[in-house]
Amino acid sequence: MRMPKEVIDQAIQDNRVPMVILYVFACMFVISGVLLITPSIWNRMPLAAVSGAALNGLTWPAVGVTRVLRQQNPMLQMLESLLTKARTEEEAAKMLGTAFGSHFQTHTSNTTGLAQQVER
């Protein structure tokens, strides 16, 4: 059986690859957008400038997902400290419910609200 630290460290390590990929995509979108906008403005080609601006706009979803991943890593480390302090399964469940109950309840209510809007 693996220790909580090993499991949490593995989860954090697994988050690093998508974060690097998202940062690379964000940089590529910005660089290609700027490289497209600059000559477009210089040569008075508005359609190409708009497409360059759209490429720059694609940066924000990548940055948003990266921000979420970066917020999850400290939560995983907190989880590790809670699990190592627990002596029994019941104690661990109680600690997790106390520590993360409000976080997951907020996300669940947001998802439920979205599902209700889709049904209408």
N, CA, C and O atoms as CSV, one atom per row, in Angstrom:
chain,resi,resn,atom,element,x,y,z
A,1,MET,N,N,0.839,-1.186,0.000
A,1,MET,CA,C,0.000,0.000,0.000
A,1,MET,C,C,0.877,1.241,0.000
A,1,MET,O,O,1.846,1.335,0.753
A,2,ARG,N,N,0.521,2.193,-0.860
A,2,ARG,CA,C,1.314,3.415,-0.963
A,2,ARG,C,C,0.914,4.404,0.121
A,2,ARG,O,O,-0.242,4.458,0.541
A,3,MET,N,N,1.876,5.172,0.558
A,3,MET,CA,C,1.635,6.197,1.566
A,3,MET,C,C,0.954,7.401,0.914
A,3,MET,O,O,1.109,7.621,-0.287
A,4,PRO,N,N,0.196,8.187,1.701
A,4,PRO,CA,C,-0.478,9.358,1.125
A,4,PRO,C,C,0.482,10.316,0.426
A,4,PRO,O,O,0.139,10.881,-0.612
A,5,LYS,N,N,1.679,10.507,0.978
A,5,LYS,CA,C,2.660,11.418,0.374
A,5,LYS,C,C,3.016,10.971,-1.040
A,5,LYS,O,O,3.120,11.800,-1.944
A,6,GLU,N,N,3.204,9.671,-1.237
A,6,GLU,CA,C,3.550,9.153,-2.561
A,6,GLU,C,C,2.419,9.395,-3.561
A,6,GLU,O,O,2.662,9.774,-4.707
A,7,VAL,N,N,1.187,9.173,-3.118
A,7,VAL,CA,C,0.028,9.355,-3.996
A,7,VAL,C,C,-0.119,10.830,-4.373
A,7,VAL,O,O,-0.345,11.157,-5.539
A,8,ILE,N,N,0.010,11.717,-3.386
A,8,ILE,CA,C,-0.143,13.153,-3.630
A,8,ILE,C,C,0.983,13.662,-4.514
A,8,ILE,O,O,0.732,14.431,-5.443
A,9,ASP,N,N,2.218,13.252,-4.247
A,9,ASP,CA,C,3.345,13.665,-5.076
A,9,ASP,C,C,3.161,13.212,-6.519
A,9,ASP,O,O,3.501,13.942,-7.450
A,10,GLN,N,N,2.628,12.014,-6.705
A,10,GLN,CA,C,2.360,11.510,-8.055
A,10,GLN,C,C,1.290,12.356,-8.747
A,10,GLN,O,O,1.413,12.658,-9.934
A,11,ALA,N,N,0.240,12.740,-8.012
A,11,ALA,CA,C,-0.822,13.572,-8.599
A,11,ALA,C,C,-0.284,14.943,-8.994
A,11,ALA,O,O,-0.632,15.471,-10.050
A,12,ILE,N,N,0.564,15.515,-8.144
A,12,ILE,CA,C,1.156,16.820,-8.465
A,12,ILE,C,C,2.065,16.697,-9.681
A,12,ILE,O,O,2.054,17.562,-10.556
A,13,GLN,N,N,2.843,15.637,-9.739
A,13,GLN,CA,C,3.720,15.416,-10.890
A,13,GLN,C,C,2.895,15.228,-12.169
A,13,GLN,O,O,3.279,15.715,-13.233
A,14,ASP,N,N,1.773,14.527,-12.066
A,14,ASP,CA,C,0.906,14.333,-13.232
A,14,ASP,C,C,0.318,15.657,-13.715
A,14,ASP,O,O,0.028,15.801,-14.903
A,15,ASN,N,N,0.138,16.627,-12.815
A,15,ASN,CA,C,-0.393,17.937,-13.201
A,15,ASN,C,C,0.645,18.793,-13.909
A,15,ASN,O,O,0.280,19.733,-14.614
A,16,ARG,N,N,1.906,18.500,-13.745
A,16,ARG,CA,C,2.956,19.343,-14.319
A,16,ARG,C,C,2.996,19.278,-15.846
A,16,ARG,O,O,3.201,20.303,-16.495
A,17,VAL,N,N,2.807,18.117,-16.419
A,17,VAL,CA,C,2.874,17.976,-17.879
A,17,VAL,C,C,1.773,18.799,-18.561
A,17,VAL,O,O,2.080,19.554,-19.483
A,18,PRO,N,N,0.495,18.685,-18.142
A,18,PRO,CA,C,-0.515,19.533,-18.772
A,18,PRO,C,C,-0.254,21.026,-18.556
A,18,PRO,O,O,-0.559,21.837,-19.431
A,19,MET,N,N,0.306,21.397,-17.403
A,19,MET,CA,C,0.604,22.811,-17.163
A,19,MET,C,C,1.652,23.316,-18.148
A,19,MET,O,O,1.511,24.408,-18.698
A,20,VAL,N,N,2.689,22.539,-18.369
A,20,VAL,CA,C,3.731,22.951,-19.310
A,20,VAL,C,C,3.160,23.037,-20.719
A,20,VAL,O,O,3.463,23.976,-21.455
A,21,ILE,N,N,2.341,22.067,-21.097
A,21,ILE,CA,C,1.727,22.085,-22.431
A,21,ILE,C,C,0.847,23.321,-22.600
A,21,ILE,O,O,0.876,23.964,-23.649
A,22,LEU,N,N,0.065,23.654,-21.574
A,22,LEU,CA,C,-0.801,24.825,-21.662
A,22,LEU,C,C,0.004,26.117,-21.726
A,22,LEU,O,O,-0.372,27.039,-22.451
A,23,TYR,N,N,1.100,26.200,-20.984
A,23,TYR,CA,C,1.964,27.382,-21.074
A,23,TYR,C,C,2.569,27.514,-22.468
A,23,TYR,O,O,2.653,28.617,-23.009
A,24,VAL,N,N,2.989,26.392,-23.048
A,24,VAL,CA,C,3.563,26.425,-24.398
A,24,VAL,C,C,2.512,26.892,-25.402
A,24,VAL,O,O,2.806,27.723,-26.261
A,25,PHE,N,N,1.283,26.364,-25.301
A,25,PHE,CA,C,0.225,26.804,-26.203
A,25,PHE,C,C,-0.069,28.291,-26.031
A,25,PHE,O,O,-0.245,29.006,-27.017
A,26,ALA,N,N,-0.122,28.756,-24.797
A,26,ALA,CA,C,-0.386,30.175,-24.552
A,26,ALA,C,C,0.691,31.034,-25.199
A,26,ALA,O,O,0.383,32.039,-25.840
A,27,CYS,N,N,1.948,30.649,-25.037
A,27,CYS,CA,C,3.051,31.409,-25.654
A,27,CYS,C,C,2.965,31.364,-27.175
A,27,CYS,O,O,3.181,32.375,-27.843
A,28,MET,N,N,2.651,30.195,-27.716
A,28,MET,CA,C,2.536,30.079,-29.177
A,28,MET,C,C,1.413,30.954,-29.712
A,28,MET,O,O,1.574,31.601,-30.747
A,29,PHE,N,N,0.274,30.982,-29.020
A,29,PHE,CA,C,-0.844,31.807,-29.471
A,29,PHE,C,C,-0.474,33.285,-29.455
A,29,PHE,O,O,-0.791,34.013,-30.396
A,30,VAL,N,N,0.189,33.729,-28.403
A,30,VAL,CA,C,0.562,35.146,-28.311
A,30,VAL,C,C,1.585,35.500,-29.385
A,30,VAL,O,O,1.429,36.505,-30.080
A,31,ILE,N,N,2.621,34.692,-29.526
A,31,ILE,CA,C,3.670,34.991,-30.510
A,31,ILE,C,C,3.121,34.974,-31.921
A,31,ILE,O,O,3.396,35.885,-32.702
A,32,SER,N,N,2.342,33.945,-32.263
A,32,SER,CA,C,1.798,33.885,-33.627
A,32,SER,C,C,0.785,35.001,-33.863
A,32,SER,O,O,0.697,35.529,-34.972
A,33,GLY,N,N,0.019,35.368,-32.831
A,33,GLY,CA,C,-0.923,36.469,-32.981
A,33,GLY,C,C,-0.224,37.790,-33.226
A,33,GLY,O,O,-0.635,38.565,-34.089
A,34,VAL,N,N,0.828,38.050,-32.472
A,34,VAL,CA,C,1.588,39.295,-32.646
A,34,VAL,C,C,2.275,39.304,-34.004
A,34,VAL,O,O,2.300,40.328,-34.686
A,35,LEU,N,N,2.834,38.157,-34.398
A,35,LEU,CA,C,3.480,38.080,-35.707
A,35,LEU,C,C,2.483,38.252,-36.849
A,35,LEU,O,O,2.865,38.663,-37.944
A,36,LEU,N,N,1.234,37.948,-36.611
A,36,LEU,CA,C,0.207,38.132,-37.630
A,36,LEU,C,C,-0.359,39.549,-37.603
A,36,LEU,O,O,-0.654,40.118,-38.654
A,37,ILE,N,N,-0.510,40.114,-36.425
A,37,ILE,CA,C,-1.090,41.460,-36.304
A,37,ILE,C,C,-0.144,42.526,-36.855
A,37,ILE,O,O,-0.579,43.418,-37.584
A,38,THR,N,N,1.140,42.446,-36.517
A,38,THR,CA,C,2.091,43.504,-36.886
A,38,THR,C,C,2.162,43.735,-38.393
A,38,THR,O,O,1.974,44.874,-38.820
A,39,PRO,N,N,2.420,42.729,-39.219
A,39,PRO,CA,C,2.457,43.001,-40.665
A,39,PRO,C,C,1.068,43.344,-41.230
A,39,PRO,O,O,0.954,44.056,-42.228
A,40,SER,N,N,0.020,42.829,-40.582
A,40,SER,CA,C,-1.326,43.122,-41.068
A,40,SER,C,C,-1.649,44.599,-40.918
A,40,SER,O,O,-2.237,45.208,-41.812
A,41,ILE,N,N,-1.268,45.165,-39.801
A,41,ILE,CA,C,-1.498,46.601,-39.612
A,41,ILE,C,C,-0.619,47.404,-40.556
A,41,ILE,O,O,-1.064,48.388,-41.146
A,42,TRP,N,N,0.616,46.985,-40.695
A,42,TRP,CA,C,1.559,47.693,-41.566
A,42,TRP,C,C,1.092,47.682,-43.016
A,42,TRP,O,O,1.231,48.686,-43.714
A,43,ASN,N,N,0.542,46.563,-43.479
A,43,ASN,CA,C,0.093,46.424,-44.870
A,43,ASN,C,C,-1.398,46.698,-45.044
A,43,ASN,O,O,-1.940,46.482,-46.128
A,44,ARG,N,N,-2.065,47.169,-43.997
A,44,ARG,CA,C,-3.495,47.507,-44.032
A,44,ARG,C,C,-4.351,46.317,-44.496
A,44,ARG,O,O,-5.086,46.393,-45.481
A,45,MET,N,N,-4.222,45.231,-43.751
A,45,MET,CA,C,-5.004,44.020,-44.022
A,45,MET,C,C,-5.822,43.711,-42.769
A,45,MET,O,O,-5.365,42.974,-41.896
A,46,PRO,N,N,-7.037,44.277,-42.676
A,46,PRO,CA,C,-7.802,44.156,-41.434
A,46,PRO,C,C,-8.228,42.719,-41.109
A,46,PRO,O,O,-8.296,42.361,-39.933
A,47,LEU,N,N,-8.509,41.907,-42.091
A,47,LEU,CA,C,-8.944,40.534,-41.822
A,47,LEU,C,C,-7.837,39.722,-41.146
A,47,LEU,O,O,-8.095,38.962,-40.213
A,48,ALA,N,N,-6.621,39.888,-41.619
A,48,ALA,CA,C,-5.497,39.187,-40.997
A,48,ALA,C,C,-5.250,39.708,-39.586
A,48,ALA,O,O,-4.888,38.935,-38.699
A,49,ALA,N,N,-5.439,41.000,-39.368
A,49,ALA,CA,C,-5.259,41.570,-38.025
A,49,ALA,C,C,-6.303,41.012,-37.064
A,49,ALA,O,O,-5.995,40.731,-35.906
A,50,VAL,N,N,-7.532,40.852,-37.538
A,50,VAL,CA,C,-8.588,40.283,-36.693
A,50,VAL,C,C,-8.263,38.834,-36.349
A,50,VAL,O,O,-8.476,38.408,-35.214
A,51,SER,N,N,-7.757,38.081,-37.301
A,51,SER,CA,C,-7.404,36.687,-37.004
A,51,SER,C,C,-6.231,36.617,-36.027
A,51,SER,O,O,-6.165,35.701,-35.208
A,52,GLY,N,N,-5.315,37.565,-36.103
A,52,GLY,CA,C,-4.226,37.626,-35.123
A,52,GLY,C,C,-4.745,37.938,-33.735
A,52,GLY,O,O,-4.272,37.376,-32.747
A,53,ALA,N,N,-5.721,38.836,-33.659
A,53,ALA,CA,C,-6.338,39.153,-32.367
A,53,ALA,C,C,-7.079,37.931,-31.814
A,53,ALA,O,O,-7.085,37.696,-30.606
A,54,ALA,N,N,-7.699,37.162,-32.702
A,54,ALA,CA,C,-8.383,35.943,-32.260
A,54,ALA,C,C,-7.380,34.937,-31.703
A,54,ALA,O,O,-7.661,34.267,-30.710
A,55,LEU,N,N,-6.219,34.829,-32.331
A,55,LEU,CA,C,-5.177,33.940,-31.804
A,55,LEU,C,C,-4.728,34.397,-30.418
A,55,LEU,O,O,-4.500,33.571,-29.534
A,56,ASN,N,N,-4.602,35.701,-30.229
A,56,ASN,CA,C,-4.247,36.209,-28.903
A,56,ASN,C,C,-5.354,35.909,-27.898
A,56,ASN,O,O,-5.077,35.670,-26.723
A,57,GLY,N,N,-6.595,35.919,-28.348
A,57,GLY,CA,C,-7.711,35.608,-27.464
A,57,GLY,C,C,-7.717,34.157,-27.005
A,57,GLY,O,O,-8.249,33.845,-25.940
A,58,LEU,N,N,-7.127,33.269,-27.803
A,58,LEU,CA,C,-7.056,31.850,-27.413
A,58,LEU,C,C,-6.110,31.616,-26.232
A,58,LEU,O,O,-6.098,30.541,-25.633
A,59,THR,N,N,-5.331,32.628,-25.916
A,59,THR,CA,C,-4.417,32.505,-24.789
A,59,THR,C,C,-5.170,32.367,-23.477
A,59,THR,O,O,-4.757,31.602,-22.606
A,60,TRP,N,N,-6.265,33.094,-23.323
A,60,TRP,CA,C,-6.954,33.156,-22.037
A,60,TRP,C,C,-7.541,31.838,-21.562
A,60,TRP,O,O,-7.450,31.552,-20.368
A,61,PRO,N,N,-8.138,31.014,-22.419
A,61,PRO,CA,C,-8.586,29.704,-21.915
A,61,PRO,C,C,-7.426,28.842,-21.407
A,61,PRO,O,O,-7.560,28.155,-20.394
A,62,ALA,N,N,-6.291,28.879,-22.105
A,62,ALA,CA,C,-5.133,28.099,-21.655
A,62,ALA,C,C,-4.620,28.610,-20.313
A,62,ALA,O,O,-4.258,27.820,-19.442
A,63,VAL,N,N,-4.591,29.921,-20.148
A,63,VAL,CA,C,-4.146,30.496,-18.877
A,63,VAL,C,C,-5.135,30.154,-17.766
A,63,VAL,O,O,-4.721,29.882,-16.639
A,64,GLY,N,N,-6.426,30.163,-18.062
A,64,GLY,CA,C,-7.436,29.838,-17.052
A,64,GLY,C,C,-7.324,28.404,-16.557
A,64,GLY,O,O,-7.420,28.153,-15.356
A,65,VAL,N,N,-7.125,27.471,-17.464
A,65,VAL,CA,C,-6.989,26.066,-17.070
A,65,VAL,C,C,-5.701,25.870,-16.276
A,65,VAL,O,O,-5.671,25.103,-15.314
A,66,THR,N,N,-4.643,26.559,-16.678
A,66,THR,CA,C,-3.387,26.472,-15.940
A,66,THR,C,C,-3.547,27.012,-14.532
A,66,THR,O,O,-2.988,26.454,-13.588
A,67,ARG,N,N,-4.301,28.086,-14.379
A,67,ARG,CA,C,-4.549,28.656,-13.050
A,67,ARG,C,C,-5.280,27.651,-12.163
A,67,ARG,O,O,-4.962,27.511,-10.982
A,68,VAL,N,N,-6.245,26.964,-12.730
A,68,VAL,CA,C,-6.983,25.953,-11.953
A,68,VAL,C,C,-6.047,24.828,-11.512
A,68,VAL,O,O,-6.113,24.382,-10.367
A,69,LEU,N,N,-5.181,24.370,-12.407
A,69,LEU,CA,C,-4.233,23.314,-12.052
A,69,LEU,C,C,-3.282,23.775,-10.950
A,69,LEU,O,O,-2.947,23.008,-10.048
A,70,ARG,N,N,-2.850,25.034,-11.032
A,70,ARG,CA,C,-1.936,25.553,-10.006
A,70,ARG,C,C,-2.641,25.685,-8.663
A,70,ARG,O,O,-1.994,25.566,-7.622
A,71,GLN,N,N,-3.938,25.925,-8.659
A,71,GLN,CA,C,-4.688,26.016,-7.410
A,71,GLN,C,C,-4.921,24.630,-6.804
A,71,GLN,O,O,-5.052,24.503,-5.587
A,72,GLN,N,N,-4.973,23.617,-7.624
A,72,GLN,CA,C,-5.218,22.261,-7.124
A,72,GLN,C,C,-3.994,21.673,-6.433
A,72,GLN,O,O,-4.146,20.857,-5.524
A,73,ASN,N,N,-2.795,22.058,-6.833
A,73,ASN,CA,C,-1.593,21.482,-6.232
A,73,ASN,C,C,-1.476,21.766,-4.739
A,73,ASN,O,O,-1.196,20.831,-3.988
A,74,PRO,N,N,-1.673,23.007,-4.253
A,74,PRO,CA,C,-1.632,23.209,-2.794
A,74,PRO,C,C,-2.747,22.459,-2.066
A,74,PRO,O,O,-2.563,22.011,-0.934
A,75,MET,N,N,-3.902,22.325,-2.718
A,75,MET,CA,C,-4.986,21.565,-2.101
A,75,MET,C,C,-4.571,20.102,-1.928
A,75,MET,O,O,-4.887,19.475,-0.917
A,76,LEU,N,N,-3.870,19.574,-2.907
A,76,LEU,CA,C,-3.389,18.197,-2.800
A,76,LEU,C,C,-2.366,18.063,-1.677
A,76,LEU,O,O,-2.347,17.052,-0.975
A,77,GLN,N,N,-1.521,19.069,-1.502
A,77,GLN,CA,C,-0.542,19.020,-0.420
A,77,GLN,C,C,-1.228,19.122,0.942
A,77,GLN,O,O,-0.791,18.495,1.907
A,78,MET,N,N,-2.307,19.914,1.021
A,78,MET,CA,C,-3.086,19.972,2.264
A,78,MET,C,C,-3.713,18.608,2.547
A,78,MET,O,O,-3.770,18.161,3.693
A,79,LEU,N,N,-4.169,17.975,1.512
A,79,LEU,CA,C,-4.763,16.651,1.644
A,79,LEU,C,C,-3.758,15.669,2.239
A,79,LEU,O,O,-4.109,14.837,3.075
A,80,GLU,N,N,-2.526,15.774,1.805
A,80,GLU,CA,C,-1.474,14.902,2.327
A,80,GLU,C,C,-1.299,15.096,3.832
A,80,GLU,O,O,-1.201,14.120,4.576
A,81,SER,N,N,-1.261,16.339,4.280
A,81,SER,CA,C,-1.063,16.577,5.711
A,81,SER,C,C,-2.253,16.065,6.526
A,81,SER,O,O,-2.077,15.566,7.637
A,82,LEU,N,N,-3.462,16.187,5.975
A,82,LEU,CA,C,-4.629,15.676,6.684
A,82,LEU,C,C,-4.595,14.151,6.793
A,82,LEU,O,O,-4.888,13.586,7.847
A,83,LEU,N,N,-4.241,13.511,5.713
A,83,LEU,CA,C,-4.252,12.043,5.709
A,83,LEU,C,C,-3.154,11.444,6.581
A,83,LEU,O,O,-3.338,10.364,7.144
A,84,THR,N,N,-2.028,12.119,6.700
A,84,THR,CA,C,-0.969,11.571,7.555
A,84,THR,C,C,-1.291,11.756,9.037
A,84,THR,O,O,-0.779,11.009,9.870
A,85,LYS,N,N,-2.128,12.734,9.381
A,85,LYS,CA,C,-2.500,12.950,10.775
A,85,LYS,C,C,-3.588,11.981,11.238
A,85,LYS,O,O,-3.712,11.721,12.435
A,86,ALA,N,N,-4.359,11.457,10.324
A,86,ALA,CA,C,-5.478,10.582,10.690
A,86,ALA,C,C,-4.975,9.205,11.114
A,86,ALA,O,O,-4.045,8.651,10.528
A,87,ARG,N,N,-5.621,8.672,12.152
A,87,ARG,CA,C,-5.238,7.345,12.645
A,87,ARG,C,C,-6.142,6.254,12.092
A,87,ARG,O,O,-5.708,5.118,11.901
A,88,THR,N,N,-7.413,6.602,11.834
A,88,THR,CA,C,-8.367,5.620,11.321
A,88,THR,C,C,-9.022,6.167,10.063
A,88,THR,O,O,-8.891,7.345,9.731
A,89,GLU,N,N,-9.732,5.278,9.371
A,89,GLU,CA,C,-10.434,5.692,8.157
A,89,GLU,C,C,-11.543,6.695,8.480
A,89,GLU,O,O,-11.753,7.658,7.743
A,90,GLU,N,N,-12.242,6.462,9.578
A,90,GLU,CA,C,-13.331,7.358,9.964
A,90,GLU,C,C,-12.798,8.750,10.286
A,90,GLU,O,O,-13.407,9.756,9.923
A,91,GLU,N,N,-11.673,8.799,10.962
A,91,GLU,CA,C,-11.058,10.071,11.304
A,91,GLU,C,C,-10.613,10.803,10.039
A,91,GLU,O,O,-10.772,12.019,9.935
A,92,ALA,N,N,-10.061,10.069,9.085
A,92,ALA,CA,C,-9.636,10.672,7.821
A,92,ALA,C,C,-10.841,11.209,7.056
A,92,ALA,O,O,-10.788,12.308,6.504
A,93,ALA,N,N,-11.920,10.442,7.022
A,93,ALA,CA,C,-13.126,10.889,6.316
A,93,ALA,C,C,-13.695,12.146,6.957
A,93,ALA,O,O,-14.134,13.059,6.258
A,94,LYS,N,N,-13.689,12.195,8.278
A,94,LYS,CA,C,-14.205,13.369,8.979
A,94,LYS,C,C,-13.342,14.601,8.684
A,94,LYS,O,O,-13.868,15.687,8.441
A,95,MET,N,N,-12.009,14.426,8.707
A,95,MET,CA,C,-11.098,15.534,8.408
A,95,MET,C,C,-11.286,16.037,6.984
A,95,MET,O,O,-11.310,17.243,6.737
A,96,LEU,N,N,-11.418,15.101,6.054
A,96,LEU,CA,C,-11.601,15.491,4.649
A,96,LEU,C,C,-12.927,16.210,4.453
A,96,LEU,O,O,-13.004,17.196,3.720
A,97,GLY,N,N,-13.973,15.713,5.111
A,97,GLY,CA,C,-15.274,16.370,5.008
A,97,GLY,C,C,-15.243,17.778,5.551
A,97,GLY,O,O,-15.854,18.682,4.981
A,98,THR,N,N,-14.534,17.971,6.651
A,98,THR,CA,C,-14.427,19.300,7.241
A,98,THR,C,C,-13.589,20.229,6.366
A,98,THR,O,O,-13.972,21.374,6.127
A,99,ALA,N,N,-12.457,19.741,5.894
A,99,ALA,CA,C,-11.525,20.588,5.146
A,99,ALA,C,C,-12.021,20.927,3.745
A,99,ALA,O,O,-11.895,22.067,3.299
A,100,PHE,N,N,-12.581,19.947,3.055
A,100,PHE,CA,C,-12.912,20.141,1.650
A,100,PHE,C,C,-14.407,20.165,1.368
A,100,PHE,O,O,-14.809,20.317,0.214
A,101,GLY,N,N,-15.232,20.020,2.383
A,101,GLY,CA,C,-16.682,19.986,2.174
A,101,GLY,C,C,-17.216,21.234,1.523
A,101,GLY,O,O,-18.018,21.158,0.592
A,102,SER,N,N,-16.784,22.379,1.998
A,102,SER,CA,C,-17.288,23.637,1.424
A,102,SER,C,C,-16.801,23.822,-0.002
A,102,SER,O,O,-17.532,24.345,-0.843
A,103,HIS,N,N,-15.573,23.399,-0.285
A,103,HIS,CA,C,-15.042,23.538,-1.644
A,103,HIS,C,C,-15.843,22.708,-2.641
A,103,HIS,O,O,-16.255,23.208,-3.688
A,104,PHE,N,N,-16.060,21.439,-2.310
A,104,PHE,CA,C,-16.781,20.572,-3.229
A,104,PHE,C,C,-18.263,20.919,-3.285
A,104,PHE,O,O,-18.902,20.732,-4.320
A,105,GLN,N,N,-18.809,21.414,-2.200
A,105,GLN,CA,C,-20.212,21.816,-2.184
A,105,GLN,C,C,-20.430,22.998,-3.128
A,105,GLN,O,O,-21.441,23.052,-3.828
A,106,THR,N,N,-19.498,23.935,-3.152
A,106,THR,CA,C,-19.586,25.078,-4.050
A,106,THR,C,C,-19.542,24.617,-5.499
A,106,THR,O,O,-20.343,25.065,-6.320
A,107,HIS,N,N,-18.601,23.716,-5.822
A,107,HIS,CA,C,-18.492,23.228,-7.200
A,107,HIS,C,C,-19.712,22.408,-7.586
A,107,HIS,O,O,-20.156,22.483,-8.731
A,108,THR,N,N,-20.259,21.638,-6.676
A,108,THR,CA,C,-21.439,20.835,-6.971
A,108,THR,C,C,-22.635,21.731,-7.224
A,108,THR,O,O,-23.402,21.485,-8.155
A,109,SER,N,N,-22.811,22.768,-6.414
A,109,SER,CA,C,-23.958,23.651,-6.615
A,109,SER,C,C,-23.831,24.401,-7.926
A,109,SER,O,O,-24.842,24.645,-8.586
A,110,ASN,N,N,-22.612,24.779,-8.331
A,110,ASN,CA,C,-22.423,25.436,-9.622
A,110,ASN,C,C,-22.776,24.491,-10.754
A,110,ASN,O,O,-23.406,24.903,-11.728
A,111,THR,N,N,-22.380,23.234,-10.644
A,111,THR,CA,C,-22.679,22.246,-11.672
A,111,THR,C,C,-24.179,21.963,-11.719
A,111,THR,O,O,-24.750,21.833,-12.801
A,112,THR,N,N,-24.813,21.870,-10.565
A,112,THR,CA,C,-26.248,21.615,-10.512
A,112,THR,C,C,-27.018,22.767,-11.137
A,112,THR,O,O,-27.968,22.551,-11.889
A,113,GLY,N,N,-26.604,23.996,-10.823
A,113,GLY,CA,C,-27.261,25.173,-11.412
A,113,GLY,C,C,-27.128,25.187,-12.919
A,113,GLY,O,O,-28.077,25.531,-13.625
A,114,LEU,N,N,-25.966,24.818,-13.417
A,114,LEU,CA,C,-25.739,24.759,-14.859
A,114,LEU,C,C,-26.621,23.690,-15.496
A,114,LEU,O,O,-27.193,23.909,-16.564
A,115,ALA,N,N,-26.733,22.528,-14.839
A,115,ALA,CA,C,-27.565,21.448,-15.366
A,115,ALA,C,C,-29.030,21.876,-15.410
A,115,ALA,O,O,-29.740,21.540,-16.357
A,116,GLN,N,N,-29.489,22.611,-14.399
A,116,GLN,CA,C,-30.865,23.071,-14.396
A,116,GLN,C,C,-31.124,24.085,-15.496
A,116,GLN,O,O,-32.208,24.107,-16.079
A,117,GLN,N,N,-30.127,24.934,-15.788
A,117,GLN,CA,C,-30.284,25.908,-16.872
A,117,GLN,C,C,-30.339,25.207,-18.221
A,117,GLN,O,O,-31.073,25.634,-19.113
A,118,VAL,N,N,-29.575,24.143,-18.376
A,118,VAL,CA,C,-29.571,23.404,-19.649
A,118,VAL,C,C,-30.914,22.712,-19.861
A,118,VAL,O,O,-31.396,22.635,-20.991
A,119,GLU,N,N,-31.528,22.203,-18.778
A,119,GLU,CA,C,-32.796,21.497,-18.909
A,119,GLU,C,C,-33.929,22.427,-19.342
A,119,GLU,O,O,-34.871,21.976,-19.993
A,120,ARG,N,N,-33.860,23.698,-19.001
A,120,ARG,CA,C,-34.945,24.641,-19.345
A,120,ARG,C,C,-34.999,24.904,-20.771
A,120,ARG,O,O,-35.848,25.670,-21.226
